[in-house]
């Protein structure tokens, strides 16, 4: 069964995480819904050279950040998962405190109230106490926080492999299976 996934890209550094997730979901035949914030588009262009328009070509459905009439703004809109990747601390704070002033925060609010999978991938360091408390609040509300902290046990050789180690964790939490994902086996070895 095809999974319907809303990917939201905010202005936090680490736009490559969102790009790699969209590309991976496409190979898994997921139905990709995409919203890129204004600052997400700026960061995407600055860090990767890719325009938001180019990334939107990879999605099945695209929404504007300010469109609170879009499907994902309603709890009755069916989604299997929502991923905010990368998740800025501003977006995290909005989600944690129910301040749904744009489509990303409103869709996340709907995911929480409907008990759907909400995955937040913050890319910030160091963290202050407010960040940590906001992560605790969203976790207690039902979200999964997957920090953009790559794995090294798989011996990555490129930046893309580092990024993919986080993306693979996200995909696993969505409930999709990747044949080529690095895994730790029962013998204590990576495969």
N, CA and C atoms as an extended XYZ file, in Angstrom:
573
Properties=species:S:1:pos:R:3:atomname:S:1:resname:S:1:resid:I:1 pbc="F F F"
N         0.834       -1.180        0.000 N   UNK     1
C         0.000        0.000        0.000 CA  UNK     1
C         0.885        1.252        0.000 C   UNK     1
N         0.565        2.195       -0.843 N   UNK     2
C         1.318        3.436       -0.954 CA  UNK     2
C         1.123        4.280        0.295 C   UNK     2
N         2.217        4.804        0.810 N   UNK     3
C         2.156        5.705        1.966 CA  UNK     3
C         2.065        7.143        1.470 C   UNK     3
N         1.189        7.905        2.093 N   UNK     4
C         1.045        9.328        1.785 CA  UNK     4
C         1.794       10.107        2.858 C   UNK     4
N         2.852       10.809        2.441 N   UNK     5
C         3.748       11.476        3.385 CA  UNK     5
C         3.842       12.964        3.050 C   UNK     5
N         3.624       13.788        4.069 N   UNK     6
C         3.834       15.225        3.928 CA  UNK     6
C         5.239       15.547        4.412 C   UNK     6
N         6.052       16.109        3.525 N   UNK     7
C         7.410       16.530        3.864 CA  UNK     7
C         7.404       18.051        3.946 C   UNK     7
N         7.853       18.572        5.081 N   UNK     8
C         7.933       20.018        5.277 CA  UNK     8
C         9.392       20.402        5.489 C   UNK     8
N         9.854       21.347        4.705 N   UNK     9
C        11.237       21.810        4.796 CA  UNK     9
C        11.221       23.237        5.321 C   UNK     9
N        11.872       23.449        6.465 N   UNK    10
C        11.912       24.778        7.072 CA  UNK    10
C        13.288       25.405        6.858 C   UNK    10
N        13.495       26.562        7.451 N   UNK    11
C        14.716       27.321        7.208 CA  UNK    11
C        15.941       26.911        7.991 C   UNK    11
N        15.860       25.844        8.772 N   UNK    12
C        17.047       25.381        9.501 CA  UNK    12
C        18.114       24.927        8.513 C   UNK    12
N        19.356       25.040        8.916 N   UNK    13
C        20.439       24.509        8.099 CA  UNK    13
C        20.269       22.996        7.990 C   UNK    13
N        20.692       22.450        6.859 N   UNK    14
C        20.549       21.012        6.643 CA  UNK    14
C        19.480       20.684        5.619 C   UNK    14
N        19.277       21.581        4.659 N   UNK    15
C        18.263       21.367        3.623 CA  UNK    15
C        18.481       20.056        2.874 C   UNK    15
N        19.731       19.608        2.803 N   UNK    16
C        20.036       18.358        2.106 CA  UNK    16
C        19.261       17.176        2.702 C   UNK    16
N        18.947       17.232        3.992 N   UNK    17
C        18.161       16.156        4.604 CA  UNK    17
C        16.781       16.066        3.956 C   UNK    17
N        16.152       17.206        3.729 N   UNK    18
C        14.846       17.215        3.080 CA  UNK    18
C        14.918       16.736        1.645 C   UNK    18
N        15.939       17.193        0.931 N   UNK    19
C        16.125       16.776       -0.464 CA  UNK    19
C        16.310       15.264       -0.544 C   UNK    19
N        17.190       14.717        0.279 N   UNK    20
C        17.469       13.272        0.242 CA  UNK    20
C        16.243       12.462        0.658 C   UNK    20
N        15.440       12.988        1.595 N   UNK    21
C        14.218       12.275        1.977 CA  UNK    21
C        13.238       12.229        0.816 C   UNK    21
N        13.018       13.351        0.158 N   UNK    22
C        12.097       13.378       -0.984 CA  UNK    22
C        12.558       12.393       -2.054 C   UNK    22
N        13.835       12.399       -2.367 N   UNK    23
C        14.357       11.485       -3.394 CA  UNK    23
C        14.202       10.022       -2.966 C   UNK    23
N        14.452        9.721       -1.700 N   UNK    24
C        14.306        8.344       -1.210 CA  UNK    24
C        12.844        7.912       -1.237 C   UNK    24
N        11.941        8.785       -0.816 N   UNK    25
C        10.513        8.446       -0.828 CA  UNK    25
C        10.027        8.183       -2.246 C   UNK    25
N        10.576        8.931       -3.194 N   UNK    26
C        10.196        8.726       -4.601 CA  UNK    26
C        10.577        7.316       -5.058 C   UNK    26
N        11.749        6.832       -4.650 N   UNK    27
C        12.167        5.480       -5.050 CA  UNK    27
C        11.316        4.405       -4.375 C   UNK    27
N        10.663        4.767       -3.272 N   UNK    28
C         9.822        3.815       -2.541 CA  UNK    28
C         8.354        3.931       -2.936 C   UNK    28
N         8.088        4.703       -3.987 N   UNK    29
C         6.733        4.898       -4.501 CA  UNK    29
C         5.768        5.474       -3.477 C   UNK    29
N         6.276        6.292       -2.574 N   UNK    30
C         5.400        6.999       -1.638 CA  UNK    30
C         4.719        8.144       -2.386 C   UNK    30
N         3.557        8.531       -1.907 N   UNK    31
C         2.872        9.708       -2.437 CA  UNK    31
C         3.404       10.898       -1.645 C   UNK    31
N         4.164       11.752       -2.305 N   UNK    32
C         4.882       12.827       -1.627 CA  UNK    32
C         4.104       14.136       -1.726 C   UNK    32
N         3.753       14.664       -0.560 N   UNK    33
C         3.153       15.989       -0.451 CA  UNK    33
C         4.238       16.878        0.142 C   UNK    33
N         4.395       18.075       -0.390 N   UNK    34
C         5.547       18.906       -0.021 CA  UNK    34
C         5.135       20.337        0.276 C   UNK    34
N         5.697       20.869        1.353 N   UNK    35
C         5.594       22.298        1.645 CA  UNK    35
C         6.979       22.775        2.062 C   UNK    35
N         7.418       23.843        1.417 N   UNK    36
C         8.728       24.434        1.705 CA  UNK    36
C         8.474       25.856        2.198 C   UNK    36
N         8.950       26.155        3.392 N   UNK    37
C         8.757       27.510        3.921 CA  UNK    37
C         9.595       28.507        3.124 C   UNK    37
N         9.281       29.777        3.294 N   UNK    38
C        10.041       30.822        2.600 CA  UNK    38
C        11.526       30.721        2.933 C   UNK    38
N        11.844       30.568        4.209 N   UNK    39
C        13.245       30.464        4.599 CA  UNK    39
C        13.816       29.092        4.260 C   UNK    39
N        12.952       28.097        4.179 N   UNK    40
C        13.396       26.785        3.712 CA  UNK    40
C        13.886       26.864        2.276 C   UNK    40
N        13.156       27.625        1.449 N   UNK    41
C        13.554       27.802        0.047 CA  UNK    41
C        14.881       28.553       -0.050 C   UNK    41
N        15.051       29.571        0.787 N   UNK    42
C        16.305       30.334        0.789 CA  UNK    42
C        17.486       29.454        1.208 C   UNK    42
N        17.288       28.676        2.274 N   UNK    43
C        18.359       27.804        2.770 CA  UNK    43
C        18.673       26.712        1.756 C   UNK    43
N        17.634       26.155        1.141 N   UNK    44
C        17.808       25.124        0.114 CA  UNK    44
C        18.703       25.641       -1.006 C   UNK    44
N        18.405       26.825       -1.504 N   UNK    45
C        19.185       27.416       -2.596 CA  UNK    45
C        20.622       27.703       -2.151 C   UNK    45
N        20.774       28.269       -0.961 N   UNK    46
C        22.098       28.637       -0.454 CA  UNK    46
C        22.975       27.409       -0.214 C   UNK    46
N        22.398       26.367        0.412 N   UNK    47
C        23.205       25.212        0.810 CA  UNK    47
C        23.404       24.177       -0.291 C   UNK    47
N        22.420       24.032       -1.174 N   UNK    48
C        22.505       22.958       -2.174 CA  UNK    48
C        22.569       23.459       -3.612 C   UNK    48
N        22.225       24.721       -3.824 N   UNK    49
C        22.154       25.235       -5.188 CA  UNK    49
C        20.855       24.865       -5.881 C   UNK    49
N        20.013       24.088       -5.217 N   UNK    50
C        18.743       23.645       -5.792 CA  UNK    50
C        17.648       24.654       -5.446 C   UNK    50
N        16.797       24.940       -6.403 N   UNK    51
C        15.669       25.825       -6.125 CA  UNK    51
C        14.509       25.009       -5.570 C   UNK    51
N        13.640       25.694       -4.843 N   UNK    52
C        12.435       25.032       -4.334 CA  UNK    52
C        11.586       24.542       -5.506 C   UNK    52
N        11.557       25.296       -6.594 N   UNK    53
C        10.787       24.885       -7.778 CA  UNK    53
C        11.282       23.558       -8.326 C   UNK    53
N        12.593       23.374       -8.354 N   UNK    54
C        13.158       22.108       -8.846 CA  UNK    54
C        12.779       20.960       -7.919 C   UNK    54
N        12.854       21.176       -6.616 N   UNK    55
C        12.492       20.114       -5.677 CA  UNK    55
C        11.006       19.790       -5.764 C   UNK    55
N        10.201       20.796       -5.967 N   UNK    56
C         8.746       20.589       -6.051 CA  UNK    56
C         8.372       19.684       -7.220 C   UNK    56
N         9.221       19.626       -8.242 N   UNK    57
C         8.965       18.736       -9.382 CA  UNK    57
C         8.980       17.267       -8.966 C   UNK    57
N         9.643       16.959       -7.850 N   UNK    58
C         9.743       15.581       -7.359 CA  UNK    58
C         8.502       15.151       -6.576 C   UNK    58
N         7.662       16.111       -6.203 N   UNK    59
C         6.506       15.825       -5.346 CA  UNK    59
C         5.250       15.555       -6.165 C   UNK    59
N         4.327       14.828       -5.551 N   UNK    60
C         3.029       14.573       -6.178 CA  UNK    60
C         2.073       15.742       -5.954 C   UNK    60
N         2.232       16.427       -4.829 N   UNK    61
C         1.372       17.554       -4.482 CA  UNK    61
C         2.216       18.575       -3.729 C   UNK    61
N         2.023       19.840       -4.052 N   UNK    62
C         2.808       20.914       -3.443 CA  UNK    62
C         1.845       21.941       -2.850 C   UNK    62
N         2.217       22.465       -1.680 N   UNK    63
C         1.395       23.463       -0.997 CA  UNK    63
C         2.236       24.678       -0.654 C   UNK    63
N         1.558       25.813       -0.558 N   UNK    64
C         2.211       27.033       -0.087 CA  UNK    64
C         2.185       27.054        1.438 C   UNK    64
N         3.215       27.581        2.017 N   UNK    65
C         3.335       27.677        3.475 CA  UNK    65
C         2.195       28.486        4.093 C   UNK    65
N         1.691       29.478        3.368 N   UNK    66
C         0.650       30.351        3.918 CA  UNK    66
C        -0.767       29.890        3.596 C   UNK    66
N        -0.925       28.739        2.955 N   UNK    67
C        -2.250       28.266        2.548 CA  UNK    67
C        -2.883       27.401        3.636 C   UNK    67
N        -3.625       28.045        4.518 N   UNK    68
C        -4.288       27.310        5.595 CA  UNK    68
C        -5.614       26.699        5.154 C   UNK    68
N        -5.921       26.782        3.842 N   UNK    69
C        -7.080       26.064        3.305 CA  UNK    69
C        -6.655       24.761        2.625 C   UNK    69
N        -5.362       24.498        2.560 N   UNK    70
C        -4.846       23.279        1.915 CA  UNK    70
C        -5.274       22.045        2.707 C   UNK    70
N        -5.349       20.919        2.028 N   UNK    71
C        -5.767       19.665        2.651 CA  UNK    71
C        -5.107       19.360        3.982 C   UNK    71
N        -3.766       19.418        4.071 N   UNK    72
C        -3.103       19.053        5.327 CA  UNK    72
C        -3.453       19.942        6.522 C   UNK    72
N        -4.155       21.069        6.290 N   UNK    73
C        -4.571       21.932        7.395 CA  UNK    73
C        -5.802       21.379        8.106 C   UNK    73
N        -6.336       20.281        7.593 N   UNK    74
C        -7.523       19.668        8.197 CA  UNK    74
C        -7.193       18.294        8.757 C   UNK    74
N        -7.731       18.009        9.918 N   UNK    75
C        -7.552       16.687       10.511 CA  UNK    75
C        -8.210       15.592        9.702 C   UNK    75
N        -9.168       15.947        8.838 N   UNK    76
C        -9.844       14.933        8.022 CA  UNK    76
C        -9.047       14.548        6.779 C   UNK    76
N        -7.936       15.245        6.525 N   UNK    77
C        -7.086       14.932        5.375 CA  UNK    77
C        -6.211       13.737        5.735 C   UNK    77
N        -6.303       12.683        4.947 N   UNK    78
C        -5.564       11.455        5.256 CA  UNK    78
C        -4.085       11.569        4.906 C   UNK    78
N        -3.264       11.370        5.921 N   UNK    79
C        -1.812       11.287        5.763 CA  UNK    79
C        -1.331       10.119        6.595 C   UNK    79
N        -0.348        9.393        6.096 N   UNK    80
C         0.260        8.328        6.892 CA  UNK    80
C         1.323        8.885        7.823 C   UNK    80
N         1.987        9.952        7.389 N   UNK    81
C         3.038       10.545        8.214 CA  UNK    81
C         3.324       11.959        7.735 C   UNK    81
N         3.855       12.747        8.661 N   UNK    82
C         4.375       14.074        8.342 CA  UNK    82
C         5.786       14.145        8.892 C   UNK    82
N         6.694       14.681        8.078 N   UNK    83
C         8.089       14.828        8.490 CA  UNK    83
C         8.503       16.281        8.285 C   UNK    83
N         8.984       16.916        9.346 N   UNK    84
C         9.536       18.263        9.235 CA  UNK    84
C        11.048       18.097        9.262 C   UNK    84
N        11.677       18.323        8.080 N   UNK    85
C        13.082       17.981        7.905 CA  UNK    85
C        13.767       18.977        6.981 C   UNK    85
N        14.688       19.785        7.397 N   UNK    86
C        15.066       19.990        8.780 CA  UNK    86
C        14.003       20.819        9.496 C   UNK    86
N        13.950       20.673       10.794 N   UNK    87
C        12.978       21.381       11.619 CA  UNK    87
C        13.682       22.513       12.358 C   UNK    87
N        13.315       23.737       12.035 N   UNK    88
C        13.908       24.889       12.723 CA  UNK    88
C        13.402       24.948       14.160 C   UNK    88
N        14.127       25.634       14.998 N   UNK    89
C        13.708       25.790       16.391 CA  UNK    89
C        12.445       26.635       16.485 C   UNK    89
N        12.244       27.551       15.540 N   UNK    90
C        11.002       28.336       15.496 CA  UNK    90
C         9.817       27.418       15.214 C   UNK    90
N         9.974       26.536       14.237 N   UNK    91
C         8.895       25.608       13.908 CA  UNK    91
C         8.641       24.656       15.062 C   UNK    91
N         9.701       24.141       15.661 N   UNK    92
C         9.557       23.271       16.830 CA  UNK    92
C         8.771       23.978       17.928 C   UNK    92
N         9.111       25.241       18.211 N   UNK    93
C         8.418       25.999       19.253 CA  UNK    93
C         6.940       26.174       18.912 C   UNK    93
N         6.649       26.489       17.655 N   UNK    94
C         5.259       26.645       17.238 CA  UNK    94
C         4.462       25.365       17.425 C   UNK    94
N         5.047       24.236       17.032 N   UNK    95
C         4.376       22.942       17.179 CA  UNK    95
C         4.201       22.610       18.658 C   UNK    95
N         5.240       22.816       19.444 N   UNK    96
C         5.201       22.480       20.871 CA  UNK    96
C         4.114       23.257       21.611 C   UNK    96
N         3.857       24.475       21.164 N   UNK    97
C         2.926       25.332       21.898 CA  UNK    97
C         1.625       25.586       21.142 C   UNK    97
N         1.369       24.798       20.094 N   UNK    98
C         0.103       24.893       19.380 CA  UNK    98
C        -0.108       26.198       18.644 C   UNK    98
N         0.975       26.860       18.269 N   UNK    99
C         0.881       28.126       17.555 CA  UNK    99
C         0.945       27.838       16.057 C   UNK    99
N        -0.211       27.547       15.490 N   UNK   100
C        -0.296       27.094       14.101 CA  UNK   100
C        -0.519       28.275       13.165 C   UNK   100
N         0.510       29.072       12.965 N   UNK   101
C         0.396       30.278       12.156 CA  UNK   101
C         0.709       30.063       10.683 C   UNK   101
N         1.066       28.851       10.290 N   UNK   102
C         1.310       28.549        8.880 CA  UNK   102
C         0.945       27.084        8.633 C   UNK   102
N         1.020       26.657        7.388 N   UNK   103
C         0.587       25.303        7.052 CA  UNK   103
C         1.441       24.238        7.725 C   UNK   103
N         2.732       24.471        7.870 N   UNK   104
C         3.595       23.465        8.492 CA  UNK   104
C         3.170       23.226        9.936 C   UNK   104
N         3.027       24.304       10.701 N   UNK   105
C         2.630       24.154       12.109 CA  UNK   105
C         1.210       23.612       12.227 C   UNK   105
N         0.302       24.051       11.352 N   UNK   106
C        -1.085       23.566       11.413 CA  UNK   106
C        -1.160       22.082       11.053 C   UNK   106
N        -0.457       21.656       10.017 N   UNK   107
C        -0.470       20.235        9.632 CA  UNK   107
C         0.129       19.377       10.740 C   UNK   107
N         1.173       19.879       11.392 N   UNK   108
C         1.763       19.147       12.519 CA  UNK   108
C         0.768       19.057       13.667 C   UNK   108
N         0.054       20.140       13.929 N   UNK   109
C        -0.978       20.155       14.962 CA  UNK   109
C        -2.049       19.109       14.646 C   UNK   109
N        -2.451       19.029       13.381 N   UNK   110
C        -3.439       18.019       12.963 CA  UNK   110
C        -2.886       16.609       13.143 C   UNK   110
N        -1.628       16.406       12.788 N   UNK   111
C        -1.024       15.076       12.959 CA  UNK   111
C        -1.069       14.667       14.424 C   UNK   111
N        -0.752       15.587       15.316 N   UNK   112
C        -0.774       15.269       16.746 CA  UNK   112
C        -2.189       14.979       17.232 C   UNK   112
N        -3.145       15.827       16.864 N   UNK   113
C        -4.502       15.631       17.378 CA  UNK   113
C        -5.168       14.392       16.802 C   UNK   113
N        -4.776       13.999       15.598 N   UNK   114
C        -5.340       12.799       14.969 CA  UNK   114
C        -4.517       11.554       15.275 C   UNK   114
N        -3.457       11.709       16.062 N   UNK   115
C        -2.574       10.604       16.467 CA  UNK   115
C        -1.896        9.938       15.265 C   UNK   115
N        -1.483       10.798       14.324 N   UNK   116
C        -0.730       10.306       13.167 CA  UNK   116
C         0.756       10.483       13.432 C   UNK   116
N         1.554        9.812       12.622 N   UNK   117
C         3.009        9.915       12.789 CA  UNK   117
C         3.478       11.319       12.437 C   UNK   117
N         4.164       11.915       13.379 N   UNK   118
C         4.795       13.214       13.170 CA  UNK   118
C         6.253       13.056       13.560 C   UNK   118
N         7.127       13.279       12.597 N   UNK   119
C         8.565       13.124       12.810 CA  UNK   119
C         9.223       14.484       12.605 C   UNK   119
N         9.958       14.922       13.614 N   UNK   120
C        10.663       16.200       13.543 CA  UNK   120
C        12.162       15.932       13.548 C   UNK   120
N        12.863       16.540       12.595 N   UNK   121
C        14.308       16.335       12.466 CA  UNK   121
C        15.014       17.676       12.694 C   UNK   121
N        15.275       17.999       13.974 N   UNK   122
C        15.967       19.256       14.252 CA  UNK   122
C        17.444       19.176       13.881 C   UNK   122
N        17.977       20.286       13.395 N   UNK   123
C        19.398       20.358       13.061 CA  UNK   123
C        19.921       21.637       13.710 C   UNK   123
N        20.187       21.550       14.966 N   UNK   124
C        20.639       22.711       15.738 CA  UNK   124
C        21.647       22.249       16.770 C   UNK   124
N        22.664       23.047       17.001 N   UNK   125
C        23.619       22.738       18.060 CA  UNK   125
C        24.390       23.995       18.402 C   UNK   125
N        24.693       24.248       19.652 N   UNK   126
C        24.227       23.501       20.813 CA  UNK   126
C        22.753       23.803       21.073 C   UNK   126
N        22.149       22.997       21.921 N   UNK   127
C        20.750       23.184       22.286 CA  UNK   127
C        20.668       23.953       23.596 C   UNK   127
N        19.740       24.898       23.664 N   UNK   128
C        19.512       25.552       24.951 CA  UNK   128
C        18.350       24.849       25.653 C   UNK   128
N        18.070       25.235       26.867 N   UNK   129
C        17.040       24.560       27.648 CA  UNK   129
C        15.656       24.688       27.014 C   UNK   129
N        15.385       25.815       26.370 N   UNK   130
C        14.093       25.993       25.697 CA  UNK   130
C        13.946       24.972       24.577 C   UNK   130
N        14.985       24.780       23.769 N   UNK   131
C        14.944       23.776       22.697 CA  UNK   131
C        14.652       22.396       23.274 C   UNK   131
N        15.374       22.039       24.322 N   UNK   132
C        15.229       20.711       24.932 CA  UNK   132
C        13.820       20.529       25.490 C   UNK   132
N        13.308       21.554       26.154 N   UNK   133
C        11.938       21.455       26.696 CA  UNK   133
C        10.910       21.354       25.580 C   UNK   133
N        11.104       22.099       24.501 N   UNK   134
C        10.171       21.998       23.375 CA  UNK   134
C        10.209       20.600       22.759 C   UNK   134
N        11.397       19.995       22.680 N   UNK   135
C        11.491       18.615       22.180 CA  UNK   135
C        10.768       17.659       23.120 C   UNK   135
N        10.875       17.889       24.411 N   UNK   136
C        10.162       17.044       25.381 CA  UNK   136
C         8.652       17.205       25.218 C   UNK   136
N         8.190       18.432       25.029 N   UNK   137
C         6.752       18.682       24.874 CA  UNK   137
C         6.204       17.949       23.656 C   UNK   137
N         6.876       18.071       22.498 N   UNK   138
C         6.346       17.412       21.295 CA  UNK   138
C         6.426       15.894       21.419 C   UNK   138
N         7.449       15.402       22.097 N   UNK   139
C         7.569       13.956       22.311 CA  UNK   139
C         6.430       13.468       23.196 C   UNK   139
N         6.149       14.188       24.270 N   UNK   140
C         5.038       13.820       25.148 CA  UNK   140
C         3.698       13.894       24.425 C   UNK   140
N         3.598       14.772       23.428 N   UNK   141
C         2.368       14.908       22.651 CA  UNK   141
C         2.232       13.832       21.577 C   UNK   141
N         3.305       13.068       21.329 N   UNK   142
C         3.219       11.970       20.371 CA  UNK   142
C         4.152       12.034       19.185 C   UNK   142
N         4.892       13.115       19.041 N   UNK   143
C         5.834       13.211       17.919 CA  UNK   143
C         7.084       12.383       18.202 C   UNK   143
N         7.804       12.068       17.138 N   UNK   144
C         9.107       11.416       17.250 CA  UNK   144
C        10.151       12.449       16.840 C   UNK   144
N        11.120       12.688       17.706 N   UNK   145
C        12.204       13.621       17.404 CA  UNK   145
C        13.425       12.801       17.015 C   UNK   145
N        13.864       12.991       15.774 N   UNK   146
C        15.061       12.311       15.266 CA  UNK   146
C        16.077       13.398       14.931 C   UNK   146
N        16.985       13.696       15.853 N   UNK   147
C        17.976       14.732       15.557 CA  UNK   147
C        18.802       14.362       14.323 C   UNK   147
N        19.198       15.369       13.589 N   UNK   148
C        20.023       15.146       12.399 CA  UNK   148
C        21.449       14.825       12.843 C   UNK   148
N        21.587       13.683       13.493 N   UNK   149
C        22.880       13.198       13.998 CA  UNK   149
C        23.231       11.925       13.247 C   UNK   149
N        24.104       12.008       12.266 N   UNK   150
C        24.412       10.842       11.439 CA  UNK   150
C        25.092        9.714       12.210 C   UNK   150
N        24.942        8.517       11.680 N   UNK   151
C        25.613        7.332       12.231 CA  UNK   151
C        26.988        7.190       11.584 C   UNK   151
N        27.934        6.694       12.351 N   UNK   152
C        29.280        6.484       11.821 CA  UNK   152
C        29.666        5.014       11.782 C   UNK   152
N        28.878        4.146       12.429 N   UNK   153
C        29.207        2.725       12.457 CA  UNK   153
C        29.121        2.079       11.080 C   UNK   153
N        28.391        2.703       10.157 N   UNK   154
C        28.289        2.156        8.797 CA  UNK   154
C        29.456        2.600        7.913 C   UNK   154
N        30.387        3.339        8.502 N   UNK   155
C        31.590        3.821        7.813 CA  UNK   155
C        31.268        4.627        6.543 C   UNK   155
N        30.489        5.692        6.686 N   UNK   156
C        30.131        6.501        5.521 CA  UNK   156
C        31.362        7.131        4.881 C   UNK   156
N        31.324        7.236        3.564 N   UNK   157
C        32.446        7.785        2.811 CA  UNK   157
C        32.148        9.163        2.223 C   UNK   157
N        30.873        9.541        2.188 N   UNK   158
C        30.486       10.817        1.583 CA  UNK   158
C        29.496       11.544        2.489 C   UNK   158
N        29.314       12.820        2.210 N   UNK   159
C        28.308       13.597        2.939 CA  UNK   159
C        26.926       12.983        2.709 C   UNK   159
N        26.657       12.557        1.485 N   UNK   160
C        25.359       11.958        1.181 CA  UNK   160
C        25.111       10.707        2.020 C   UNK   160
N        26.143        9.884        2.216 N   UNK   161
C        25.985        8.683        3.045 CA  UNK   161
C        25.721        9.054        4.504 C   UNK   161
N        26.353       10.115        4.986 N   UNK   162
C        26.071       10.599        6.342 CA  UNK   162
C        24.615       11.046        6.451 C   UNK   162
N        24.180       11.851        5.499 N   UNK   163
C        22.803       12.340        5.484 CA  UNK   163
C        21.828       11.171        5.387 C   UNK   163
N        22.132       10.227        4.513 N   UNK   164
C        21.234        9.086        4.314 CA  UNK   164
C        21.077        8.237        5.566 C   UNK   164
N        22.083        8.238        6.452 N   UNK   165
C        21.940        7.457        7.682 CA  UNK   165
C        20.815        8.020        8.550 C   UNK   165
N        20.596        9.316        8.493 N   UNK   166
C        19.474        9.934        9.210 CA  UNK   166
C        18.178        9.701        8.440 C   UNK   166
N        18.217        9.904        7.134 N   UNK   167
C        17.035        9.714        6.292 CA  UNK   167
C        16.505        8.284        6.415 C   UNK   167
N        17.401        7.313        6.470 N   UNK   168
C        16.979        5.911        6.620 CA  UNK   168
C        16.227        5.693        7.926 C   UNK   168
N        16.647        6.359        8.990 N   UNK   169
C        15.934        6.254       10.273 CA  UNK   169
C        14.533        6.844       10.150 C   UNK   169
N        14.436        7.973        9.467 N   UNK   170
C        13.136        8.613        9.251 CA  UNK   170
C        12.220        7.675        8.476 C   UNK   170
N        12.740        7.110        7.391 N   UNK   171
C        11.941        6.212        6.555 CA  UNK   171
C        11.462        5.007        7.351 C   UNK   171
N        12.317        4.465        8.192 N   UNK   172
C        11.915        3.330        9.033 CA  UNK   172
C        10.774        3.729        9.969 C   UNK   172
N        10.817        4.934       10.519 N   UNK   173
C         9.746        5.392       11.414 CA  UNK   173
C         8.454        5.684       10.663 C   UNK   173
N         8.551        6.015        9.391 N   UNK   174
C         7.345        6.174        8.571 CA  UNK   174
C         6.670        4.820        8.381 C   UNK   174
N         7.472        3.760        8.418 N   UNK   175
C         6.937        2.416        8.220 CA  UNK   175
C         7.231        1.866        6.842 C   UNK   175
N         8.233        2.436        6.190 N   UNK   176
C         8.646        1.952        4.873 CA  UNK   176
C         9.940        1.162        5.014 C   UNK   176
N        10.173        0.275        4.076 N   UNK   177
C        11.341       -0.599        4.121 CA  UNK   177
C        12.264       -0.274        2.959 C   UNK   177
N        13.548       -0.087        3.255 N   UNK   178
C        14.568        0.145        2.234 CA  UNK   178
C        15.529       -1.029        2.220 C   UNK   178
N        15.646       -1.694        1.079 N   UNK   179
C        16.571       -2.829        0.953 CA  UNK   179
C        18.015       -2.439        1.238 C   UNK   179
N        18.407       -1.251        0.796 N   UNK   180
C        19.815       -0.855        0.875 CA  UNK   180
C        20.172       -0.078        2.144 C   UNK   180
N        19.255        0.028        3.090 N   UNK   181
C        19.532        0.778        4.322 CA  UNK   181
C        20.550        0.036        5.184 C   UNK   181
N        21.485        0.793        5.744 N   UNK   182
C        22.481        0.197        6.649 CA  UNK   182
C        21.779       -0.269        7.920 C   UNK   182
N        22.098       -1.472        8.341 N   UNK   183
C        21.477       -2.036        9.543 CA  UNK   183
C        22.535       -2.719       10.386 C   UNK   183
N        22.253       -2.848       11.656 N   UNK   184
C        23.101       -3.572       12.596 CA  UNK   184
C        22.499       -4.955       12.714 C   UNK   184
N        23.286       -6.000       12.533 N   UNK   185
C        22.712       -7.354       12.558 CA  UNK   185
C        22.888       -8.025       13.915 C   UNK   185
N        22.365       -9.252       14.027 N   UNK   186
C        22.376       -9.982       15.301 CA  UNK   186
C        23.774      -10.385       15.764 C   UNK   186
N        24.754      -10.318       14.881 N   UNK   187
C        26.125      -10.680       15.273 CA  UNK   187
C        26.923       -9.467       15.757 C   UNK   187
N        26.274       -8.309       15.779 N   UNK   188
C        26.979       -7.108       16.212 CA  UNK   188
C        27.802       -6.470       15.114 C   UNK   188
N        27.402       -6.677       13.876 N   UNK   189
C        28.109       -6.114       12.721 CA  UNK   189
C        27.143       -5.273       11.902 C   UNK   189
N        27.688       -4.312       11.183 N   UNK   190
C        26.842       -3.538       10.277 CA  UNK   190
C        26.776       -4.266        8.944 C   UNK   190
N        25.637       -4.101        8.271 N   UNK   191
C        25.484       -4.710        6.950 CA  UNK   191
C        25.139       -3.651        5.932 C   UNK   191
